[in-house]
Amino acid sequence: MAEHKPLSDRIAEKAAELGFVACGIARADAAPRTAERLRQWLADGRHGDMIWMEARAHHRESPAGLWPDVRSVIALGMSYAPAHDPLSLEEAGDIGRISVYAQGRDYHDTVKKALKALARWMVAEAGGELKVFVDTAPVMEKPLAEAAGLGWQGKHTNLVSRRHGSWLFLGAIYTTLDLVPDRPGRDLCGSCDACQRACPTDAFPAPYQLDARRCISYLTIERQGPIPREFRANMGNRIYGCDDCLAVCPWNKFAAAAAANRAFAPRPELTAPHLADLLALDEAGFRQVFSGSPIKRIGRDRMIRNCLIAAGNDGGAALLSPVVRLLDDSDPVIRGAAVWALERIDRGRFETERDIRFAAEKDEMVCREWRGEAV
């Protein structure tokens, strides 16, 4: 009977009912090297503009650093395995590529709702105190998920599951209960270096190490100012995130799209959006298109900046007019990206000689603004 099953088994069964495809348990002190690795990563400055990583590092170093009473951690994974090849639009330059995880409903809401439901059930079943976390909290979900047996942190630093590949949203429940831990995950990357070779901007200084400052996901989502010129050409048509290192992982051949939570089904308008349509968005239009999407948090200006970089990489005449209109945008970062995009488009396709002179003038003005000089 169900009441005679170990609590850990019943937790796993309830988690499955709530949409989690992976569930494991670790002791709160099961990932002791996390603190050392985090400190070194921050000391090397590889977190870039993500100052919150440094500000709350003491909370991230261990579960007890955030909550001293925690005894066990329940790590959970919810699948968002795609039904299509994330790399299929690589050559479609006038289409913006959005990372698979952001093409559907905001995962924070879906995962947190399920975590809270599981937590309420656990309190009713076994008591104890609980705290639930998605990735907005100062929690190192990936090493904890590895310690709980959900998989292992691959050479691209993301979690890899034997059953679900790289397509898992992670959540965690901290509890004061003493639960029987699962065996930790075992690294099965072997000699494979597909993810390292696939990175367009060489964001991996070594296997199992990530320099976020070079990562397209960081550049398109977290970076607030102009994107460094050295990375722009290699960004291609990626306008929000990047799936390349995940998509090439051989373990994804075991990931079934049927296991993906329906809440993460891609919205048609986000699977292959035209750059020209996105470049025309004002603030209200941006909010309407990306309502309920995790993309909404980066704001209109950052999205337009990203789309301008993609437009410059495409160089198509159809994108000329939308780019020219943005030369006079109120945001200097957008103006600068528009100038760069025009530099990449064949000048023979400019509408008038006035556009060429205007672009040159704007280019100098924006560069001076970036340097903090008077204009």
N, C-alpha and C positions, 0 to 999 in steps of 0.2 A: 504493500500500500504506500501511497505517496508520503504519508507522514513518517514512515520508517526509513525513507531514503535519507542519505546524508544531506545536510543543508546545502553543501556546495553543489550537489546534483540538482537539487530543487531550484537553486538560484539560476543555474544554467538553463533549466527547462523554462523558467519564467522569462528569462532574458530572451530566449528564442521566440516565445509567444509575443514579446514586445517588439520584435523585428531585428534583434541582434543575431548575427550569424556566428559570432565568436565571443567566447566568454572564458575567462581564466582568473585565477586567484594567485596573488603573491603576498608575501610578508611585506610589511611597510619598509623594511630595511633590505629588500632583496636586490636593489640595484646600487651598490655602494660606490661604483666608479662614476656615477652620474655627476656628482658634485665636482670632481676633479676635471672631467671633460668639459663641463659647462664653464668652469673658471678659465680654463685654457682658451676656449673658443671666444669668450668675452675679452680676455687679455689680448688676443690677436686681432681684436676689432672686427671679427667676421660677422657680427650681428648688424653692422651698418647703422641705419637710422632707427632700428628697433630698440629704442632706449628702455622700453619697459622690460626687456630681457635682463638688462643690467640692474635696473632699479629694484626689481624683486628677485634677484638671483638667490638670495638667502632662502626664499620660499620655494624656489624650484629645485634646490639642491637635493632635497629629500622630502618625502611625504610628511615626516615629522617636523620639518622646518616650517611647513605651512600649518600643520595641526598636530601638536605634540601628543594628543591622545590616540592617534590612529594606530591600529594594530595590523590591519589587513587592507589590501587594495584589490578591488574587483575591476579588472580591465575588460572592456567590451568593444566590439567592433561591429559596425553596420556597413553593409556592402553598398557600393555605388558603381559596381562593375559595368562598363559601357557595352552597348550592343554593337557599336561601330568602332572602327580603327581611329584612335585619337590623332593619328598622323595623316589621315586621308586628305586633309585640306592644306597640306604643306605647300603645294604648288599653286593654290588658288589665291593669288596675291591680293585681289580686291575683296576678299572675304576675311573677316576678323576671326582668329582662332581663340576660343575661350576654353579654359581648362575644363575637363569633364566634370569635376566636382561642383563647378559653379553654373552649370547649364540648367539645373533644376531648382527646387525650393531650397532655401537657406538651411543647410544641415544643422546649424546650431540649434534652431528651434526644434527640429525633428528629434535629434539625438537627446537633447536635454529633456524633452517631454517624456521620452522612453526611460531615461535614467531616473527621473523623479518617480515615475510609476513603479519601477523596480525597487527603488528605495522605500516607498510606502509599503510595498508588499513585504520587504525584508523586515521592516520594523514590526509589522503585524505578526510575522512568523517567528521572529527570533529576538526582537528588541534591539538594544544597542543604539548608539548614535551614528549618524551617517552624514556625509557631505558628498554632493555630486559635482562633477566637473566636465566641461567640454574644453575646447582648446583656447578659450579666452581667459582661462584661469592660469596662475603660475604653477602649472603641473607639467612634468616631463612625461607625457603619455607614452611615447615610443619605447624608452627603456623599461618602463613599467609594464607595457604590453608584452615585451620580450620576456621579462622576468615571470610573467603570468602564463607564458606558453602560447600566446596568440601567434607568434612568428618570431622573426629576428630582424634587427635593423640591418638592411642591406648596405652595399657599398655606396648607394645614393643617399644613405642615412634615413630613408623612410622604412616603415615596417613592411616586411614581406611575409605573406601567409602561404603555406603550401596549398591551401584550398581556395583562397580568395585573392591570391596575387597581391598587387600593390593597391588595390582599390577598397580600402577600409577607412571609414570615419571612426576615430577612436574617442571613447569616453571613459571615465573612471569614477568609481565610488570608493571613497575612504570610509572605513568603518572601525568602530572600537571592538568589534567582534574578533575573536581568534578563530580564523577559518583555516582549513587544511589547504596548503598551497599546492598549485600544480607545478609540474616540471617546467623549467624555463625553456624557451625556444632555442633551437640549435642553428647556428649559421650554416646555410646551405648554398651560399653564393659560389663557393669553390673558386675556380680560376676565371669565371666569367667576368668580363669588364664591359659588357654592352652598355650599361648606364653611363659609365665614365666616358666612353667614346661618343655617346649620343648627345652629350650636353653641348649646345651651340656656343656657349660663352665660357667654357672651361671653368665651371664653378667648383670642380672637385680637385683641390690641390693634391689629394691622395685618396685612395679608397677609404670609405667610412668617414670622410671629412668633407664638409661643405663650407664654402665661403659665400655667405648669403649675398654679399655685395656684388657678386658676379652672376647671381641666379636670376633668370628671367621672371620667375614668380615674384621674387623680391623687387626687382626693378619695376615691374608693372603694377604691383599692389602696394608695397610698403614704402618705396622711395617717393618722397614728396616733391622734390625739386626736379630740375632737368635730368633726363637720363644721360649718363656719360656717353659721349660720341663713340667711344671705342666699342660699345656694345650694340649700338643701334642697328647696324646692318645685319648682324647675326640674330636679331630678334625676329626677323622675317615678318610674318603677319600675326604674331602672337600679341594679343591685346589685353589678355587677363590670364596670368598664370602660364604654366608650361607643363606639358605631360610627357615630354620626350624621354626622360630618364626612367619614368614609370612604364611607359608604353612598350619599351623595348625589352623589358625584363622577361626572361623565358618562363618564369613561374606564372605569368598571367595566362598562359594557355589552360591552366586549371580553373581560372576564374570564370564562373558562369554568370552571364547577364541576368539570368532568371532569378539569381539570388539577390539582386539589387533591390533595395527598398523602393517601392513605387513612388514614394515622396520625392525621390531624386530623379525621376524620369525627366529627360531633357525637354525644355520648352522649345518649340519649333523656331521661335524668333531668336534663340540664343545658340542654336547649333551651327548656323552658318550665316551670321549677320553681314550685310554688305557695309563696307567701310563708309561709302558715301552717305548711307542712311544715318550711321552713328555720328559722323562728323557734323551733321546738320542739327544735332540735338542741343536744345538749350537746357537750362536747369530743370524746368518742369517736364520737358520731354524725357530727360534722363531718368528722373524719378518714376515716371510712368512706365517706361520700358523695363526698368530693373527693379520694380516693386516686388518685394518678397524674395529677392535674390541677394546672395552674399556680395555681389558686385556693387550693390548700392552704397556700401560703406566707403568706397574709395572716392566717391563724388564724381560729378560731371567733368571737372577740369582734368583730373588725372586720367580718366578714360579717354577724353579727347586727345590729350598728350600722347597716349599710347597709340591711338588710331592714326595720328599724324605720322608717327614713326613708321607704322605699317604702310601708310599711303606712300611715304617716301621710298620704302623698299619695293613697293609695287611699281611705282613710276608710271601708272596708266593715265592716259589723257582724261578719262572719265572722272578722275579724282582731282583734277586741277582746280576746277571752280570751287569745290568745297574747301580745299586747302587755302586758296587765295582769300576767301571770305574770313578765314580765321587769322589772317595777318593782323587784323585790327581787333582781336579779342581783348577783353579786359585783363586777362591773366597773362603776365609776361612769359610764363613757362610755355603756355600754348602758343604765343606769338613766336617764341624761339623755335619750337618744334615745327611750326608752320614754315618758317624760313628754311629750316633744314630739309623739310619735305620738298620744298620748291627747288632746293639745290640738287635734289636727286632726280627731279623730273626734267626731261629733255627741254631745254630752253626754247627749242623750236616749237614747242607746244603751248607756250605762253600765249595768252589772248592778245596782249598788247605790250609794246615796249615799256609802257608806264608800269606794268606789273613787275617787269624786271628791275627797274629803278627803285620801285617801292620795296621790293624784297631786299635789295641791297641795303637800303636805308634802315629797314626794320632789323636786318641782321646785325648791323653795327649797334643799333640802339639796344636791342635785347642783350647782346653780349656785354654791353656796359652795365645794364641792369643786373645781370647775373654777377658781375664783379662788384656790385654795390656802388658804382660810380654815378654821379649826377648825370641826368639826361636832359 
